[in-house]
Amino acid sequence: MLPSIRQLARDLKISVITTIRAYGDLEQEGFIANVRGKGCFVLPRNSELARENALHKMEDGLSAAIAAAKAEGITKEEVIERLKLLWEADYV
């Protein structure tokens, strides 16, 4: 269970409106649930949502890498070869 909106705002010395907005964003993104009359609770991790977020982050990184490669005249085949090498190197 998460602290109440008013309690969290008081503890952090921030506006209640800011806390409401933050809780609302977390609920909309599927991280918490607001149970009427009981409070807000952290939801179990949604593996599908986590995978979708990871794919989005990966696409952002790959888009930047592709843009940099194109700007320098690096071919698609060279990019794919580098990706394969990095994948096999097991970078974390």
FENJO-V435952 format. One record per pair of residues at least 12 apart in sequence whose ideal C-beta (glycine too) atoms are under 6 Angstrom apart, sorted by the first residue. I is the first residue (numbers start at 1). J is the second residue. If there is no record, write none. Layout:
# FENJO-V435952
<<I | J> <I | J>>
This chain:
# FENJO-V435952
<<1 | 39> <1 | 41> <2 | 40> <5 | 19> <5 | 20> <23 | 40> <30 | 46> <30 | 49>>
